[in-house]
């Protein structure tokens, strides 16, 4: 991907994780929040938390920053055709959640952000959700209107279009219910777990997420 990362194993209990180093602590907070909001909506995602990264990355100067630790899910696979066919569990009913979170990179350039585990879809990462693009820049039109209900199906964005082009209004409505069933208090609590109470970015995220829920 666009961040340094690797599979790593815990010296304590032997568990395997995927660990990556976003460019800033705010990028890390944004992605972890996106993953936790997906989980709040009832979608399948890895367990994602912060980890402290210290040392040198690729020969660069010493760093001391927030990283992201994702649980390693065995036996997941990339299946481009199944995604395009739309017949795996979790593709369509999660679409409105993808739109709510403005996850522009939900499918991935190589169809690798939606992986299959058996017959269900796992949304592997949320780096392109909320305020940031997958490559790290801030989004210019992250706001109260969920334009992504249309743009995630736009032909200009090939991977997303191929996966979501045949979604029905009933399937969109099913996904919208997942979002509107999340209380404002739950949104606030989830954001504050990441940003703390009273943080200006956190408060903006809370207001925007609630407004986007209302827009849906």
C-alpha positions in Angstrom: 0.0 0.0 0.0 1.0 3.6 0.4 2.4 3.2 4.0 5.3 1.2 5.3 3.9 -2.1 6.8 4.7 -5.7 7.5 3.3 -8.8 9.0 4.6 -9.2 12.5 4.3 -11.7 15.3 4.0 -11.0 19.0 6.9 -12.1 21.2 4.4 -12.4 24.1 1.8 -14.8 22.8 2.8 -15.5 19.2 -0.2 -13.9 17.6 0.3 -12.4 14.1 -0.7 -8.9 13.1 -0.4 -6.6 10.2 1.4 -3.4 11.4 1.8 -0.2 9.4 3.1 3.2 9.9 0.9 6.0 8.5 2.6 9.3 7.8 1.3 11.1 10.9 -0.5 10.3 14.2 -3.6 12.0 12.8 -3.6 9.6 9.8 -3.4 6.7 12.3 -6.3 8.1 14.4 -8.4 8.6 11.2 -7.9 5.0 10.1 -8.5 3.4 13.4 -11.7 5.4 13.8 -12.9 4.3 10.4 -12.4 0.7 11.3 -14.2 1.1 14.6 -17.1 2.8 12.9 -17.4 0.0 10.4 -17.5 -2.4 13.4 -20.2 -0.2 15.1 -22.3 -0.6 11.9 -22.0 -4.4 12.2 -19.7 -5.0 9.2 -16.8 -7.5 9.2 -13.4 -5.8 9.7 -10.1 -6.9 11.4 -9.6 -5.8 15.0 -7.7 -2.6 14.7 -5.8 -0.7 17.4 -2.9 1.6 17.9 0.7 0.5 18.4 3.7 2.7 19.2 6.4 2.6 16.5 9.9 3.6 17.4 13.1 3.2 15.5 14.1 3.8 11.9 11.8 3.2 9.0 13.6 2.3 5.7 16.8 4.0 6.8 15.0 7.3 7.7 15.7 9.2 10.8 14.5 7.9 14.2 10.7 8.0 14.6 8.4 7.8 17.6 4.9 7.7 16.3 1.5 6.1 16.4 1.1 3.0 14.2 -1.8 0.7 13.4 -2.0 -2.9 14.4 -4.6 -5.1 12.6 -5.5 -8.6 13.6 -4.2 -11.2 11.1 -7.1 -13.1 9.6 -6.0 -16.4 8.1 -7.4 -17.8 4.8 -8.6 -14.6 3.4 -8.3 -14.3 -0.4 -8.6 -11.8 -3.2 -11.3 -12.8 -5.6 -11.9 -10.0 -8.1 -14.6 -11.9 -10.0 -16.7 -12.7 -7.0 -16.6 -9.0 -6.0 -17.7 -7.9 -9.5 -20.4 -10.6 -9.5 -21.6 -9.2 -6.2 -22.6 -12.5 -4.8 -20.5 -12.6 -1.6 -22.0 -11.8 1.7 -21.5 -8.2 2.9 -20.7 -6.5 -0.4 -24.0 -4.7 -1.1 -25.4 -4.4 2.4 -22.3 -2.5 3.5 -22.3 -0.1 0.6 -24.2 2.7 2.4 -21.7 2.4 5.3 -18.8 2.8 2.8 -20.6 5.9 1.5 -21.3 7.3 5.0 -17.6 6.9 5.9 -16.5 8.3 2.5 -14.3 5.3 2.0 -13.1 6.1 -1.5 -10.6 3.2 -1.5 -13.1 0.6 -0.2 -12.3 -1.8 -3.1 -8.6 -1.1 -3.5 -6.6 -0.7 -6.7 -6.0 -4.4 -6.9 -9.4 -5.4 -5.5 -7.5 -6.2 -2.4 -9.3 -4.1 0.3 -12.3 -6.3 0.1 -11.1 -9.9 0.8 -13.2 -13.0 1.1 -13.2 -15.3 4.1 -15.2 -18.3 3.0 -18.3 -16.7 1.5 -18.2 -13.3 3.4 -16.4 -10.1 2.6 -14.0 -8.6 5.1 -13.3 -4.8 4.7 -9.6 -5.0 5.3 -8.7 -1.4 6.0 -10.2 2.1 6.3 -7.3 4.2 5.3 -9.3 6.0 2.6 -12.2 6.8 4.8 -13.3 9.9 6.6 -11.0 12.9 6.2 -8.1 11.4 4.3 -7.5 9.9 0.8 -5.8 6.6 0.6 -2.5 8.2 -0.5 -2.6 10.5 2.5 -4.0 13.9 1.3 -7.0 15.6 3.0 -10.2 15.3 1.0 -11.5 18.5 -0.4 -15.2 17.7 -0.2 -15.5 15.7 3.1 -18.7 17.3 4.5 -22.3 16.9 5.5 -23.6 15.5 2.1 -23.0 11.8 1.2 -22.0 12.3 -2.4 -20.4 8.8 -2.3 -23.8 7.2 -2.8 -23.3 8.2 -6.4 -19.5 8.6 -6.7 -18.7 5.1 -5.5 -20.7 3.8 -8.5 -19.2 6.4 -11.0 -17.6 4.9 -14.1 -14.6 7.1 -13.6 -13.6 5.1 -10.5 -13.2 1.7 -12.2 -12.8 -0.7 -9.3 -15.6 0.8 -7.2 -17.9 1.0 -10.2 -17.3 -2.6 -11.2 -18.2 -3.8 -7.7 -21.1 -1.6 -6.9 -22.6 -0.7 -10.3 -25.6 -3.2 -10.0 -26.6 -2.4 -6.4 -30.3 -1.9 -6.1 -32.3 0.7 -4.2 -33.5 -1.9 -1.7 -29.9 -3.0 -1.0 -28.9 0.7 -0.5 -31.8 1.1 1.9 -30.7 -2.0 3.8 -27.3 -0.5 4.3 -28.7 2.9 5.2 -30.6 1.2 8.1 -27.2 0.0 9.5 -26.1 3.6 9.6 -29.3 5.3 11.0 -29.6 2.7 13.7 -26.3 4.0 15.2 -27.2 6.5 17.9 -25.6 9.9 18.0 -24.3 9.0 21.4 -22.6 5.9 20.1 -20.9 8.0 17.4 -19.7 10.5 19.9 -18.4 7.8 22.3 -16.5 6.1 19.5 -14.9 9.3 18.2 -13.9 10.4 21.8 -12.3 7.0 22.4 -9.8 7.9 19.6 -9.5 11.7 19.9 -10.5 12.4 23.5 -13.2 14.8 24.7 -13.2 18.4 23.4 -10.6 17.8 20.6 -11.4 20.1 17.7 -10.8 17.5 15.0 -12.9 15.0 17.0 -15.7 17.4 17.5 -15.8 18.2 13.8 -15.8 14.5 13.0 -18.7 13.9 15.4 -20.8 16.7 13.8 -20.0 15.7 10.3 -20.8 12.0 10.9 -24.1 12.8 12.5 -25.0 15.2 9.7 -24.0 12.6 7.1 -26.2 10.0 8.9 -29.1 12.5 8.7 -28.4 13.1 5.0 -28.6 9.3 4.3 
